[in-house]
């Protein structure tokens, strides 16, 4: 299966990562990854501390690194900017990061180490590859007896067919044959057995 931390995050937060949207008290975080940086827009009217803590939680939850631009709703005065920065710093305790001050327009720039793609990157930028790996993980956990079929959209099946040694290793570990079935209506895919 997947490494422990990724496996736990996968199931609990895949839908949020795929949508690029996380609900928070008073609003939501809208996330758009690009090759250069991750943009996080705070939508609605959450308080500055709530929004800053939510951004830190998402960074931890999805394993986000690299350059991150956060757009807070603009509120007059410096107090809210200082409150947001202090709440963010406290919520990021133990993680490596550098940040700018929150600008008068509500922009915060964060830089973190990026040793690997985040769950968000995988969900939004490498969707087919991630779906293929998730399908192989489902196959390893399948308990119904009989021959297995991995059913997924054609792009995912093409990726799996291009990795016959990987599919063969999963079949060996599962102790049974695996068929690959392309179905345009299958979305991320599922496993059948019997």
Secondary structure, 3 states (H helix, E strand, C coil): CCCHHHHHHHHHHHHHHHHCEEEECCEEEEEEECCCCEEEEEEECCCHHHHHHHHHHHHHHHCCCEEEEEECCCCCCCHHHHHHHHHHHHHCCCCCCEECCCCCCCEEEEEECCCCCCHHHHHHCCHHHHHHHHHHHHHHHCCCCCCEEEEECHHHHHHHHCCHHHHHHHHHHHCCCEEEEECCCCCCCEEEEC
